[in-house]
């Protein structure tokens, strides 16, 4: 990808949600809600404080994150639908290493 977000912006690819309910009912595309989970593809350099120092972002490329339902702006880069949002729109980072250890 040849896109570099500025300041505290983050580019996220939505992760596809399940096609079935827990009971095994298949959900059609028109009835599905957009997933609120994604993978970070690119991050900006960070914001500046009052003294001009750069404050790094807490998310990194490759992090799996949760974000609000209406967060971000939908963009299309290289034919792929992505989201660009501020880091403050991200609710949290999913620790996939802990999930692997529990399984």
C-alpha positions, 0 to 999 in steps of 0.5 A: 500500500502506498498510503501514509496517514498523517498525525494520529490517523490509523488505516484499518482493514475490517475483519469479516464477521461470521457467516452463521449464527451460533444456531447455524443459521446463515446470515445473508450479506444484506442483513449483516452488520459491518464488523467492528473489528479490524487489523491495522495496516498503517499508522501515522507518526503521532501527535505533537504536544505543546512543546512540539515533541512527537507523542507516539501512537499506542497501536502498531501495524498488524494489531487487531483492534476494536472500534466504534460502530460509526468510527472512521471514514471509508476509503478505497485504496488499490481497490480495497475498502479500508477505514481511516480513523483517529487513534482515539476512535479505537476502543482497544487492542485484542491480544491474540497471543493470550487467546492462543495460550488459552486455547 
